[in-house]
Amino acid sequence: MLDQLLDLSPGGMDTLLLLPVLIALEAVLSADNAIALAAIAQGLEGGAMQRRALNFGLVVAFALRVVLILTATWVVQFWQFELLGAAYLLWLVFQYFTSNDDKEHHHGPRFASLWQAIPVIAVTDLAFSLDSVTTAIAISQETWLVLTGGAIGVITLRFMAGLFIRWLDEFVHLEDAGYVTVALVGLRLLARVINSEFVPPEWLMVAMIALLFAWGFSKRVEPKENQSDELLAAGLGDEVDLEAIAAEKEAQEVSAE
């Protein structure tokens, strides 16, 4: 379909057509990437730390993307790179679904410091980029065009990941859905290594990811019982200052950071 569209465009118009196509492609292929990075960032305590991890991690990720784009014609000759990417993504999924931490909503990796999270975010984006960059290179051989699409893709990715960090706390199945999509990308890379004929078409991947996200957003987290009701049930009544409890808890969290 894309080839037919480009055939209809007059000479010199291909670039104008390809840039929005590459941007749209990056946005679509970044949805599963964004939720994976958001889930990783949640391994840090506090929203400020999570935002900083995404900011610094994606700066490093973009540098790695540039290297990947500039060496793409060489990288695609070695199936080992895609095998490593597939193994890494599938390892993330395995680690998530085998977690025994049932007390917490977040089951992904946890980090003691910001600098532990940054390389994980950067490497995860690089593993995803093995799929999106090779697709972009197949559409256009103009390196500057692919770099521009990649830069806009990273900016879009940062915005989407920021939204997903908030949504992961609001929807019950969203983190599970996100990691299933990570598994799909890992299996797609693995299929490409085994036999390129086994690789599902882009439209099928997009359809499957859309269905998973629909399931992910299908159920909100139920609000906790009102704390005053719990205290009344415990027989404490109005003797407990709920605002004082909340203030003390917040102070403890700040001192812990």
C-alpha positions as CSV (number, residue, x, y, z in Angstrom):
1,M,0.0,0.0,0.0
2,L,2.8,2.4,0.9
3,D,4.6,1.6,-2.3
4,Q,1.5,2.3,-4.4
5,L,1.1,5.6,-2.5
6,L,4.7,6.6,-3.3
7,D,4.3,5.6,-7.0
8,L,1.4,8.2,-7.3
9,S,3.5,11.0,-5.8
10,P,5.4,13.2,-8.2
11,G,9.2,13.5,-8.1
12,G,10.5,15.4,-5.1
13,M,7.3,14.8,-3.1
14,D,8.4,11.4,-1.7
15,T,10.2,13.1,1.2
16,L,7.2,15.1,2.2
17,L,5.1,12.0,2.1
18,L,7.6,9.8,3.9
19,L,8.3,12.1,6.9
20,P,4.7,12.0,8.3
21,V,4.5,8.3,7.5
22,L,7.7,7.6,9.5
23,I,6.4,9.8,12.4
24,A,3.1,7.9,12.4
25,L,5.0,4.6,12.2
26,E,7.2,5.6,15.2
27,A,4.1,6.6,17.2
28,V,2.2,3.3,16.5
29,L,5.3,1.1,17.2
30,S,6.2,3.2,20.3
31,A,2.9,2.5,22.2
32,D,4.1,-0.9,23.5
33,N,7.6,0.6,24.1
34,A,6.1,3.5,26.1
35,I,4.2,1.2,28.5
36,A,7.3,-1.0,29.0
37,L,9.4,2.1,29.8
38,A,6.7,3.5,32.1
39,A,6.5,0.1,34.0
40,I,10.3,0.1,34.4
41,A,10.3,3.7,35.6
42,Q,7.7,2.7,38.2
43,G,10.5,0.7,39.9
44,L,11.7,4.0,41.4
45,E,10.0,5.6,44.4
46,G,8.3,9.0,43.7
47,G,7.1,10.7,40.6
48,A,10.0,13.1,40.4
49,M,12.5,10.2,40.3
50,Q,10.5,8.4,37.6
51,R,10.3,11.5,35.4
52,R,14.1,12.0,35.7
53,A,14.7,8.4,34.9
54,L,12.7,8.7,31.7
55,N,14.3,12.0,30.7
56,F,17.9,10.8,31.2
57,G,17.1,7.3,30.0
58,L,15.6,8.5,26.7
59,V,18.5,10.8,26.0
60,V,20.8,7.8,26.2
61,A,18.3,5.8,24.2
62,F,18.3,8.4,21.4
63,A,22.1,8.3,21.2
64,L,21.9,4.5,20.9
65,R,19.2,4.9,18.2
66,V,21.4,7.2,16.2
67,V,24.2,4.7,16.3
68,L,21.8,1.9,15.3
69,I,20.4,4.0,12.4
70,L,23.9,4.9,11.1
71,T,24.9,1.2,11.3
72,A,21.6,-0.3,10.3
73,T,22.7,-1.7,7.0
74,W,25.6,-3.5,8.8
75,V,23.5,-4.6,11.8
76,V,20.8,-6.2,9.7
77,Q,23.4,-8.6,8.3
78,F,23.9,-10.2,11.7
79,W,20.9,-12.1,13.1
80,Q,22.6,-12.3,16.5
81,F,21.6,-8.7,17.3
82,E,17.9,-9.5,16.8
83,L,18.3,-12.7,18.8
84,L,19.8,-10.7,21.7
85,G,17.0,-8.2,21.5
86,A,14.4,-10.9,21.5
87,A,16.0,-12.7,24.4
88,Y,16.2,-9.5,26.4
89,L,12.5,-8.5,25.9
90,L,11.3,-12.1,26.6
91,W,13.5,-12.1,29.8
92,L,11.7,-8.9,30.9
93,V,8.4,-10.5,30.4
94,F,9.4,-13.7,32.2
95,Q,10.8,-11.7,35.1
96,Y,7.5,-9.7,35.3
97,F,5.1,-12.7,35.2
98,T,7.1,-14.8,37.6
99,S,7.3,-12.1,40.3
100,N,5.9,-13.2,43.6
101,D,5.3,-9.7,45.0
102,D,1.5,-9.9,45.3
103,K,1.3,-7.1,47.8
104,E,2.3,-4.4,45.3
105,H,0.5,-3.4,42.1
106,H,3.8,-3.1,40.3
107,H,5.6,-6.4,39.6
108,G,8.4,-5.1,37.4
109,P,12.1,-4.5,38.4
110,R,12.8,-2.2,41.3
111,F,15.8,0.2,41.6
112,A,17.6,1.6,44.6
113,S,18.9,4.6,42.6
114,L,18.2,6.6,39.5
115,W,21.4,5.4,37.8
116,Q,20.3,1.8,38.0
117,A,17.1,2.6,36.1
118,I,18.6,4.7,33.3
119,P,20.6,1.9,31.5
120,V,17.7,-0.5,31.8
121,I,15.4,2.1,30.1
122,A,18.0,2.8,27.4
123,V,18.7,-0.8,26.6
124,T,15.0,-1.6,26.5
125,D,14.3,1.1,24.0
126,L,17.3,-0.1,21.9
127,A,15.8,-3.7,21.9
128,F,12.5,-2.2,20.6
129,S,14.3,-0.1,18.1
130,L,15.7,-3.2,16.4
131,D,12.1,-3.7,15.1
132,S,11.1,-0.1,14.4
133,V,14.4,1.1,12.9
134,T,14.7,-1.8,10.5
135,T,11.2,-1.1,9.4
136,A,11.9,2.6,8.8
137,I,15.1,1.7,6.9
138,A,13.0,-0.5,4.7
139,I,10.7,2.4,3.8
140,S,13.4,5.0,3.2
141,Q,17.2,5.0,2.5
142,E,17.4,8.7,3.5
143,T,19.4,8.6,6.7
144,W,18.5,12.1,7.8
145,L,14.9,11.3,7.3
146,V,15.0,8.2,9.4
147,L,17.0,10.2,12.1
148,T,14.3,12.9,12.1
149,G,11.6,10.3,12.4
150,G,13.5,8.7,15.3
151,A,14.0,12.0,17.1
152,I,10.3,12.8,16.9
153,G,9.6,9.2,17.9
154,V,11.6,9.6,21.1
155,I,9.8,12.8,22.0
156,T,6.5,11.1,21.4
157,L,7.7,8.2,23.5
158,R,8.6,10.4,26.4
159,F,5.1,12.0,26.3
160,M,3.3,8.7,26.1
161,A,5.4,7.0,28.8
162,G,4.6,9.9,31.1
163,L,0.9,9.3,30.6
164,F,1.3,5.5,31.1
165,I,3.0,6.0,34.4
166,R,-0.2,7.7,35.7
167,W,-2.5,5.2,33.9
168,L,-0.7,2.1,35.3
169,D,-2.0,3.1,38.7
170,E,-5.5,3.6,37.5
171,F,-6.2,0.5,35.4
172,V,-6.0,-3.1,36.7
173,H,-4.9,-4.9,33.6
174,L,-2.9,-2.2,31.8
175,E,0.6,-3.4,33.1
176,D,-0.2,-7.0,32.2
177,A,-1.4,-5.9,28.7
178,G,1.8,-3.9,28.3
179,Y,4.1,-6.8,29.1
180,V,2.1,-9.1,26.8
181,T,2.8,-6.6,23.9
182,V,6.5,-6.7,24.9
183,A,6.3,-10.5,24.5
184,L,4.8,-10.0,21.0
185,V,7.6,-7.8,19.9
186,G,10.2,-10.2,21.4
187,L,8.5,-13.1,19.5
188,R,8.4,-11.1,16.3
189,L,12.1,-10.5,16.5
190,L,12.7,-14.2,17.3
191,A,10.5,-15.2,14.3
192,R,12.6,-12.9,12.1
193,V,15.7,-14.7,13.2
194,I,14.3,-18.2,12.6
195,N,12.5,-17.5,9.3
196,S,11.4,-14.1,7.9
197,E,8.3,-15.8,6.4
198,F,7.1,-16.4,10.0
199,V,7.0,-12.6,10.8
200,P,3.4,-11.3,11.1
201,P,2.5,-8.3,9.0
202,E,2.5,-4.8,10.6
203,W,-1.3,-4.5,10.4
204,L,-1.7,-7.7,12.4
205,M,0.7,-6.6,15.0
206,V,-1.1,-3.2,15.3
207,A,-4.5,-5.0,15.5
208,M,-3.3,-7.3,18.3
209,I,-1.7,-4.5,20.3
210,A,-4.9,-2.4,19.9
211,L,-7.0,-5.4,21.3
212,L,-4.5,-5.8,24.2
213,F,-4.7,-2.1,25.0
214,A,-8.5,-2.2,24.9
215,W,-8.3,-5.0,27.5
216,G,-5.8,-3.0,29.5
217,F,-8.1,0.0,29.8
218,S,-11.2,-2.1,30.4
219,K,-11.2,-2.0,34.2
220,R,-10.2,0.7,36.6
221,V,-8.6,0.1,40.0
222,E,-11.3,0.1,42.7
223,P,-11.0,2.9,45.2
224,K,-9.9,1.8,48.6
225,E,-12.4,1.8,51.4
226,N,-12.7,5.2,53.1
227,Q,-10.1,5.2,55.9
228,S,-12.6,6.7,58.4
229,D,-14.9,3.7,57.8
230,E,-12.1,1.3,58.6
231,L,-11.3,3.2,61.8
232,L,-15.0,3.2,62.8
233,A,-15.1,-0.5,62.2
234,A,-12.1,-0.9,64.4
235,G,-13.9,1.0,67.2
236,L,-11.7,4.1,67.1
237,G,-14.4,6.5,66.0
238,D,-13.6,10.2,65.8
239,E,-10.7,10.0,68.3
240,V,-8.2,9.6,65.5
241,D,-7.2,12.6,63.4
242,L,-7.2,11.4,59.8
243,E,-5.4,14.5,58.5
244,A,-2.6,14.0,61.1
245,I,-2.2,10.4,59.9
246,A,-2.0,11.5,56.3
247,A,0.5,14.2,57.1
248,E,2.7,11.9,59.1
249,K,2.7,9.3,56.3
250,E,3.7,11.9,53.8
251,A,6.5,13.2,56.0
252,Q,7.8,9.6,56.4
253,E,7.9,9.2,52.6
254,V,9.8,12.4,52.1
255,S,12.4,11.5,54.8
256,A,12.8,8.1,53.2
257,E,13.6,9.7,49.8
